[in-house]
Amino acid sequence: MTLKVYGDYVSQPTTAVLLLCLANKIDFELVPVNLRTGEHLGPEFKAINPTGQVPVIDDDGFILSESTAILRYLAVTRNVPDHWYPKDVKARARIDYLLDWYHTNLRQIAVYVIQKELGPTFWKIPRPDEAQLKPAQGKMTASVEILEEFLLKPEEGPFLLGAPQPSIADLICSCEYTLTRYLPQEEQEELLGRRPKTKKWLKALEKTLGRHYSEINKTLPELLKLVADARSSG
Amino acid sequence: MTLKLYGDLLSQPARAVVILCLANDISYELILVSLVKLEHRLPAFKAINPREQLPVIDDEGFILPESAAILKYLAVSHHVPDHWYPMDLKSRARVDYLLDWYQTNIRQTQAYILKKELYSALWKLPRPQEAEIESAEGTMIASMEFVEDYLLKPEKGPFLLGASELSIADILFACEYTQTQLLPSAEQEKLLGKKPKTKKWLQTLEQSLAPYYAQAHKTFPELIIKVETARNGN
């Protein structure tokens, strides 16, 4: 039975899982769960995952949620090339560290972007003012700064922690940065402008996984337009 | 060279690492980095981990932060009994799921207790805004309800997700719950009073790991006195 991935392209963790599948020719069937219409909160999906969160996989009846658990599971069960989630205990521990750090740090990008742009656009939540956004913005900026300062070592290798090849940590982290494209241009520039190592890393990933990124980001132009229009109509 | 564990028993994740080591005869040296004295911000510790995070291990020069990553690494590299972090891919995926869910859910318990009780009791800091405390409280309550309603299946087994033996997820979660002992009794009762499955699970864990639990929580009696004094003194 083909692997089922329940998700939505607007969810970055979903796109990270799809990216791993595409890059490794893992057959899957995307079962859309429309976050914009609140389908994830309906009884049908909650029967599959009571938290209402995507992505979720159904691997021949084995149901698993939490994107990073899914990425690990697919990497080991599908025998993908070692660099995605190395068998070496120390190399694997470094990736586990990155995946944990992502949850409590880099995921703040989503918290901020959802609060500022996606919530008001898609779920008609009132637009927060600058003061209300400050805490989330601070946490996001701090995380982006940490990645730039401590987690990239281009003198050793182009990927996270100086690895010569990408891992599942590179996938989940880079997909998070895609969310920044929903922000106004000046804000994107402010966030990434003075972070050359980050820009280089994102480019290296895009180069390695080019057409797969295009595939997972195919709904992005339409979504970006919706967000920009909502922003200008106030 | 003995494993070095940089930490403070005030920290829930540090206690979980201590319990794993004690329960499996993994020799370690606990190097106290006092959170109360803000020692994690001193140059001596920053030289080990520029990110100022605890706990961190130094395994013969291999430095690793992030408690979930540390627990996995120690379980695998010290070949502990399988139940701690099973080799079976699906069982392991379930533990990964729990550890990932923990990061953005039950781990937020620490934010609530920190802000409501510990800031003033231990650091003499002013109490944060009510809204901030309420938000942390909301996440904590929702997480504990989710554990009670969905993650404990005593009809299958006494541990998380109905496992018959405990895993690293059980101890990491449990150390968040023990931190609630720093709250007023009435509040502890409110949180755990109507959660029979949770109370049973915590009891079973404590019994299974008795001397190690006691060791990891040895600073609690003194801490509780400090917190109660501050609470009554204000």
Boltz contact constraints between the chains, C-beta under 6 A:
constraints:
  - contact:
      token1: [A, 50]
      token2: [B, 150]
      max_distance: 6.0
  - contact:
      token1: [A, 62]
      token2: [B, 90]
      max_distance: 6.0
  - contact:
      token1: [A, 64]
      token2: [B, 93]
      max_distance: 6.0
  - contact:
      token1: [A, 66]
      token2: [B, 97]
      max_distance: 6.0
  - contact:
      token1: [A, 66]
      token2: [B, 100]
      max_distance: 6.0
  - contact:
      token1: [A, 66]
      token2: [B, 101]
      max_distance: 6.0
  - contact:
      token1: [A, 68]
      token2: [B, 100]
      max_distance: 6.0
  - contact:
      token1: [A, 69]
      token2: [B, 93]
      max_distance: 6.0
  - contact:
      token1: [A, 69]
      token2: [B, 96]
      max_distance: 6.0
  - contact:
      token1: [A, 69]
      token2: [B, 97]
      max_distance: 6.0
  - contact:
      token1: [A, 69]
      token2: [B, 100]
      max_distance: 6.0
  - contact:
      token1: [A, 72]
      token2: [B, 96]
      max_distance: 6.0
  - contact:
      token1: [A, 73]
      token2: [B, 93]
      max_distance: 6.0
  - contact:
      token1: [A, 76]
      token2: [B, 89]
      max_distance: 6.0
  - contact:
      token1: [A, 77]
      token2: [B, 89]
      max_distance: 6.0
  - contact:
      token1: [A, 89]
      token2: [B, 76]
      max_distance: 6.0
  - contact:
      token1: [A, 89]
      token2: [B, 77]
      max_distance: 6.0
  - contact:
      token1: [A, 90]
      token2: [B, 62]
      max_distance: 6.0
  - contact:
      token1: [A, 93]
      token2: [B, 64]
      max_distance: 6.0
  - contact:
      token1: [A, 93]
      token2: [B, 69]
      max_distance: 6.0
  - contact:
      token1: [A, 93]
      token2: [B, 73]
      max_distance: 6.0
  - contact:
      token1: [A, 96]
      token2: [B, 69]
      max_distance: 6.0
  - contact:
      token1: [A, 96]
      token2: [B, 72]
      max_distance: 6.0
  - contact:
      token1: [A, 97]
      token2: [B, 66]
      max_distance: 6.0
  - contact:
      token1: [A, 97]
      token2: [B, 69]
      max_distance: 6.0
  - contact:
      token1: [A, 100]
      token2: [B, 66]
      max_distance: 6.0
  - contact:
      token1: [A, 100]
      token2: [B, 68]
      max_distance: 6.0
  - contact:
      token1: [A, 100]
      token2: [B, 69]
      max_distance: 6.0
  - contact:
      token1: [A, 103]
      token2: [B, 103]
      max_distance: 6.0
  - contact:
      token1: [A, 103]
      token2: [B, 104]
      max_distance: 6.0
  - contact:
      token1: [A, 104]
      token2: [B, 103]
      max_distance: 6.0
